[in-house]
Amino acid sequence: MAEPAEVAALRRTMRLHLEGWGLHHVVGEAQLCVSELVSNVITHVGPGTPATLAVSMKGAHLRIEVHDPDTRALPTLRDATTDAEEGRGMALVDAVADRWGVLLRPDQKVTWCELTTQPTTTDNQVEDAGVIRAGGLLRHYAAAAQPQPQRRVGASRLTSTVAEETVIAAITDFLHWFRAHGRDADDMLDRAQMRFEAEHAALHRGE
């Protein structure tokens, strides 16, 4: 049953499964997708709706499906930065998932999304989880930073120049956030640099 109280349990179950499969690097994104897909059923179909969560591997992609019996209440996608509540959950899914969609069957609909577990760059080099998370966040951040008429969540890949400026703007905003919450911005930068160097070294050691 799709109930608000079950969402946390489903997130825990998802984490345990992914850790067992060695997919620690997509746990956060997968948990977010589970939360939003199930919450979408609760909000737009109703609490207590018979629903099924299915998780599987499809090549290099982790596929997450939520099945429910209402073929009329279709997910909507809205800009997550607007005041409207409807569709914001799917905007989050759109921001972190590689792709998503809806399958309509005679007696049910299946809302699904896929997360890349072995992503590659154009040079066929494997990207680490941090790069993937950053890419999804940057696409979403860039869309939010555009004037309202031009916004489109889940836009195509950012150009190199736009991506660079977006990264700088995002870091700047995070530093403002840290300072607003009583943190030292320079200390946060130092800690981030130390973590980056440690993760970079571990990646090259093959850990």
VENBELPE-V897078 format. One record per backbone hydrogen bond with DSSP energy under -0.5 kcal/mol. NH is the residue of the N-H (numbers start at 1). CO is the residue of the C=O. If there is no record, write none. Layout:
[[NH/CO] [NH/CO]]
//
This chain:
[[2/49] [3/1] [6/3] [7/3] [7/4] [8/4] [10/6] [11/7] [12/8] [13/9] [14/10] [15/11] [16/12] [17/13] [18/14] [19/15] [20/16] [21/17] [22/19] [23/18] [26/23] [27/24] [30/26] [31/27] [32/28] [33/29] [34/30] [35/31] [36/32] [37/33] [38/34] [39/35] [40/36] [41/37] [42/38] [43/39] [44/40] [45/41] [46/41] [48/2] [49/2] [49/46] [52/67] [54/52] [54/65] [56/63] [58/61] [61/58] [62/115] [63/56] [63/61] [64/62] [64/113] [65/54] [66/111] [67/52] [68/109] [69/50] [71/69] [74/72] [78/76] [78/87] [82/79] [88/85] [91/87] [92/88] [93/89] [94/90] [95/91] [96/92] [97/93] [98/114] [99/114] [101/112] [103/110] [105/103] [105/108] [108/105] [109/68] [110/103] [111/66] [111/109] [112/101] [112/110] [113/64] [114/99] [115/62] [117/60] [118/60] [121/125] [124/121] [127/119] [132/128] [133/129] [134/130] [135/131] [136/132] [137/133] [138/134] [139/135] [140/136] [141/137] [142/138] [143/139] [144/140] [145/141] [146/142] [146/143] [150/147] [151/147] [151/148] [155/152] [163/159] [164/160] [165/161] [166/162] [167/163] [168/164] [169/165] [170/166] [171/167] [172/168] [173/169] [174/170] [175/171] [176/172] [177/173] [178/174] [179/175] [180/176] [181/177] [181/178] [182/179] [183/178] [185/183] [188/184] [189/185] [190/186] [191/187] [192/188] [193/189] [194/190] [195/191] [196/192] [197/193] [198/194] [199/195] [200/196] [201/197] [202/198] [203/199] [204/200] [205/201] [206/202] [206/203] [207/202]]
//
